[in-house]
Amino acid sequence: MKVAVWDTYVTRKNGDVMHFDIIVPAHIKDEQVIYSFGKEYLDSKNETGQALSSKECSFCHVETVKPEWENTIIYKGYFIFEMENCKE
């Protein structure tokens, strides 16, 4: 499976900047769908209402899915790869 990686930087309520990738099947190209996945993730981190648009999230590249992402993508439709300031 090929996946698209969307590089995302969102300012948390405390001012820290979260850096994470939203990883989706490569055929999903609708930005609003991608942003809705990011907002769902932000809700799970108690960061509901933080800005998430083309300013914070942009397409980066396409790659082959990693085995540790695949089941989550099949089940939820996306995977979040946390990089910076994503832990509560």
Stockholm file with secondary structure:
# STOCKHOLM 1.0

chainA/1-88         MKVAVWDTYVTRKNGDVMHFDIIVPAHIKDEQVIYSFGKEYLDSKNETGQALSSKECSFCHVETVKPEWENTIIYKGYFIFEMENCKE
#=GR chainA/1-88 SS CEEEEEEEEEECTTSCEEEEEEEEETTCCCHHHHHHHHHHHHHHTTCTTCCCSTTTEEEEEEEECCHHHHHHHHHHSCEEEEEESCCC
#=GC SS_cons        CEEEEEEEEEECTTSCEEEEEEEEETTCCCHHHHHHHHHHHHHHTTCTTCCCSTTTEEEEEEEECCHHHHHHHHHHSCEEEEEESCCC
//
